[in-house]
Amino acid sequence: MKPVLSFALILALLCPLAPAQKPAWRQATDAELASLLPARAPVEREHIETEMRTASGIVNAHGRSIAGVVLLTAGYSAEGKYSHYLIVQARVRIGGIALKPGEYVFGWTRARATDALSVHFNEAATGALVGTTDAHRLTGSSRVESLHIWPPGDKALIQIGRFGIPYEVADE
């Protein structure tokens, strides 16, 4: 067998043994967010309007997304309880809270005696509490945003106003 052909055969046999790369996450486009997030989010027994211009999210090479949007809760029973709607299509840990694929809502209160927000995540369909974590004030000259989900390669941060919660996406 010729040396070049032998090398090619060995290389072809070893390629499946190479570790698979993690799918890269990128910022979702406006069109992707519009197709994923509802105009009226199902929250407990209501369908609450969303403010699509505040939508933010990330998507990976497999088409899985993590995206959120601000809820317009005035006049709904969710007023004061929730401020944002979140769709998760990949396992993620946000500030220590493990979320499996599904639909969630979250809200926040100002944490006393600290410069942080206490953020509570709930299942959207039932309102059941999933967990609570802190969002800390971002240092530097970060732009204030209603919601911004940064891709893991950039910051791995969910930004709410001037505050941020770190997150990790689970390997697939």
C-alpha positions as CSV (number, residue, x, y, z in Angstrom):
1,M,0.0,0.0,0.0
2,K,1.3,3.5,-0.8
3,P,2.3,5.6,2.2
4,V,-0.1,8.4,1.4
5,L,-3.0,5.9,1.2
6,S,-2.0,4.3,4.4
7,F,-1.8,7.6,6.2
8,A,-5.3,8.6,4.9
9,L,-6.7,5.2,6.1
10,I,-5.2,5.7,9.6
11,L,-6.5,9.2,9.7
12,A,-10.0,8.2,8.7
13,L,-10.1,5.5,11.4
14,L,-8.9,7.9,14.1
15,C,-11.3,10.8,13.3
16,P,-14.3,9.3,15.0
17,L,-12.2,9.1,18.2
18,A,-11.5,12.8,18.3
19,P,-13.5,14.7,20.9
20,A,-16.6,16.4,19.6
21,Q,-16.6,20.1,19.8
22,K,-19.2,21.8,21.9
23,P,-21.8,23.5,19.8
24,A,-21.1,27.2,19.6
25,W,-23.8,29.6,20.9
26,R,-24.5,32.9,19.2
27,Q,-26.9,35.8,19.6
28,A,-30.3,35.0,18.2
29,T,-31.6,37.1,15.4
30,D,-34.8,39.2,15.6
31,A,-36.5,36.7,13.3
32,E,-35.5,33.7,15.4
33,L,-36.7,35.4,18.6
34,A,-40.1,36.3,16.9
35,S,-40.6,32.7,15.8
36,L,-39.7,31.4,19.3
37,L,-41.3,33.8,21.8
38,P,-45.1,34.3,21.9
39,A,-46.9,37.6,21.6
40,R,-48.9,36.4,24.7
41,A,-47.0,34.2,27.1
42,P,-48.9,31.4,28.9
43,V,-48.4,32.2,32.6
44,E,-50.5,30.2,35.0
45,R,-54.1,30.6,33.8
46,E,-53.5,33.8,31.8
47,H,-51.9,34.8,28.5
48,I,-49.8,37.9,29.2
49,E,-48.6,40.2,26.5
50,T,-44.9,40.4,25.9
51,E,-42.8,43.4,24.8
52,M,-41.0,41.9,21.8
53,R,-38.6,44.8,21.4
54,T,-37.0,43.7,24.7
55,A,-36.5,40.1,23.5
56,S,-33.1,38.6,23.8
57,G,-31.7,35.1,23.3
58,I,-29.0,32.7,22.2
59,V,-29.1,29.8,19.8
60,N,-26.6,27.0,19.1
61,A,-25.6,25.0,16.0
62,H,-28.3,22.4,16.7
63,G,-31.1,25.1,16.7
64,R,-31.6,25.0,20.5
65,S,-32.4,28.3,22.1
66,I,-32.5,30.1,25.4
67,A,-34.6,33.2,25.0
68,G,-36.6,35.7,27.1
69,V,-38.7,38.7,26.9
70,V,-40.3,41.3,29.3
71,L,-43.9,40.6,30.3
72,L,-46.5,43.4,30.3
73,T,-48.2,42.4,33.6
74,A,-50.3,45.5,34.3
75,G,-53.8,44.3,35.0
76,Y,-52.9,40.6,35.3
77,S,-52.6,38.6,38.5
78,A,-48.9,38.2,37.7
79,E,-48.4,41.9,38.3
80,G,-45.6,42.3,40.8
81,K,-44.8,38.6,40.8
82,Y,-43.1,38.2,37.4
83,S,-41.3,40.5,35.1
84,H,-39.9,38.2,32.4
85,Y,-40.8,35.1,30.4
86,L,-38.0,32.6,29.5
87,I,-37.9,29.6,27.1
88,V,-35.2,27.1,27.7
89,Q,-34.4,24.4,25.0
90,A,-31.2,23.2,26.5
91,R,-30.3,22.3,30.1
92,V,-28.9,25.4,31.8
93,R,-27.7,26.4,35.3
94,I,-28.5,30.1,36.1
95,G,-26.9,31.3,39.2
96,G,-26.9,27.8,40.7
97,I,-30.5,27.0,39.6
98,A,-30.7,24.1,37.3
99,L,-33.4,24.5,34.6
100,K,-34.4,21.7,32.2
101,P,-36.0,22.5,28.8
102,G,-39.3,24.3,29.4
103,E,-41.0,27.6,29.9
104,Y,-40.3,29.8,32.9
105,V,-41.2,33.2,34.4
106,F,-39.0,35.2,36.7
107,G,-39.3,38.3,38.8
108,W,-37.0,40.1,41.2
109,T,-37.0,42.2,44.3
110,R,-34.2,44.5,45.6
111,A,-32.1,42.5,48.1
112,R,-31.8,44.4,51.4
113,A,-28.4,45.5,52.6
114,T,-26.7,44.5,49.4
115,D,-26.3,45.9,45.9
116,A,-28.1,43.0,44.3
117,L,-31.5,41.7,43.1
118,S,-33.1,38.6,44.5
119,V,-34.4,36.8,41.4
120,H,-36.9,34.0,41.6
121,F,-37.6,31.5,38.8
122,N,-40.9,29.8,38.5
123,E,-42.5,27.3,36.1
124,A,-44.7,29.4,33.7
125,A,-47.6,26.9,33.6
126,T,-48.0,26.4,37.3
127,G,-46.2,29.3,39.0
128,A,-44.3,26.7,41.1
129,L,-41.0,28.1,42.5
130,V,-37.9,26.5,40.9
131,G,-35.3,28.5,42.8
132,T,-34.0,31.9,43.8
133,T,-30.6,33.5,43.1
134,D,-28.9,36.9,43.2
135,A,-28.1,39.2,40.3
136,H,-25.2,41.5,41.1
137,R,-24.5,44.9,39.9
138,L,-22.3,44.8,36.7
139,T,-19.0,46.7,37.0
140,G,-17.7,48.9,34.2
141,S,-19.7,50.7,31.6
142,S,-22.3,48.1,30.8
143,R,-25.4,49.4,28.9
144,V,-28.6,49.2,30.9
145,E,-31.0,46.7,29.2
146,S,-34.4,45.3,30.1
147,L,-33.0,41.9,29.3
148,H,-29.9,40.7,27.5
149,I,-28.8,37.0,27.3
150,W,-25.1,37.1,26.4
151,P,-23.6,34.1,24.5
152,P,-21.4,31.9,26.7
153,G,-18.3,32.7,24.6
154,D,-18.8,36.4,25.3
155,K,-19.9,36.8,29.0
156,A,-22.2,33.8,29.9
157,L,-24.4,36.4,31.7
158,I,-28.1,37.2,31.8
159,Q,-28.4,40.9,32.2
160,I,-31.4,42.6,33.9
161,G,-31.0,46.3,33.9
162,R,-27.6,47.0,35.5
163,F,-27.5,43.6,37.1
164,G,-26.3,40.2,35.9
165,I,-26.6,36.5,36.7
166,P,-23.9,34.1,35.5
167,Y,-25.1,30.9,33.7
168,E,-23.7,27.7,32.3
169,V,-25.2,25.7,29.5
170,A,-24.9,21.9,30.0
171,D,-23.0,19.8,27.5
172,E,-25.2,18.1,25.0
